[in-house]
Amino acid sequence: MGKDHRVTLSRRHAYRTLSNRVKTIKTPGGRFTSQLIKKSRKGAMCGDCGIALPGIKHMDSSGFKNCKKREKTVSRAYGGSRCGTCVRQRIVRAFLIEEQKIVKKVLAEKSKKTKK
């Protein structure tokens, strides 16, 4: 029969909830102790398409508060807020709208000349 792997939880929180998950490990002395497992973090998401932003670590709010600015963002327009694909789409959309305005203006001038 195997050894007993049951351990006493090291903190006062007794129930096996998502915030109180433990892993049983064997110490060099041969005893079994409990080791707390941190929650996995979702990470920063793109505001447009919803994918996880590449280049930004997955941290909780206190982690973001304490980390450096270069860990929270990437060096691009909309750095820590939008993914590169969405930024590219925004730039192209803005460019096409400006082009459309210019074309409208040229057509309006052309129609004025033909009416005269």
Buried (B, 14 or more C-beta within 10 A) or exposed (E): EEEEEEBEEEEEEEEEEEEEEBEEEEEEEEEBBBEEEEEEEEEBBBEBEEEEBEBBEEBEEEEBEEEEEEBBBBEEEBBBBBBBEBBEBBEEEEEEEEEEEEEEEEEEEEEEEEEE
